[in-house]
Amino acid sequence: MEELLQHLERRIQGLLQKFEYLKVSQQHMQQSKQSLAREKERLLIKHKGVVTQIESMVARLKALEGL
């Protein structure tokens, strides 16, 4: 009986360690996800600005062709 209790105690300790590891891993993944979402938003804004600049250049080139 004592052996079974020791085995269960070791098993519980192992599960608690895995739980803590997974909890920390999840926190890191959440932080990474938030960071990637901010980076995506920044890049989308930058992309929109570049598209606007290119459209403006194309419009100016078309205007020059008409001269």
Buried (B, 14 or more C-beta within 10 A) or exposed (E): EEEEEEEEEEEEEEEEEEEEEEEEEEEEEEEEEEEEEEEEEEEEEEEEEEEEEEEEEEEEEEEEEEE
